[in-house]
């Protein structure tokens, strides 16, 4: 890791420049509820719960592209994705992912994977992540921060409906890289051992 003060100053300047276009944007929500609405913008809404400070860099709306590959599919395939990390002032982040398949020219083919869940940080720095997939799979992950801007999690339990794909485990690594959110996911499913499945790099569009 560089200790050059100039590099730190440059990172701060770059973050400030990105914030020019994202600082006023938030996740759409109803604003007439009798309780605090979710916010993906730390400048708006309730204060972030102190237990979530280790997840602070994730809060926002992120959008970009990635690649999905696995021995049981014909890929690799290119996809677009949006991730939302929002909160309501309590000790968890709401998480939502929407993806869409792209052709070689970047044209949308069709909607793809969807996930929703909650990141639940604990006082000992452990992170519980509960994720429900539209395909009928529910996963419980445990993990922890690797640094102030990276997080690693692995499944502790996987449950699935009768019609869901046979998933037995997954491992995820998230990190902030040059202001963007990058992640890789390994997955064990349909008789295959744990191996790379999805990766993406997403730019902040809100927060």
Secondary structure, 3 states (H helix, E strand, C coil): CCCCHHHHHHHHHHHHHHHHHHCCCCCCCCCCCCCCCCECCCCCCCCCCHHHHHHHHHCEEEEEEEEECCCCCCCCEEEEEEEEEEECCCCCEEEEEEEEEECCCCCEEEEEEEEEEEEEECCCCEEEEEEEECCCEEEEEEEEEEECCEEEEEEEEEEECCCCCCEEEEEEEEEEECCEEEEEEEEEECCCCCEEEEEEEEEEEEC
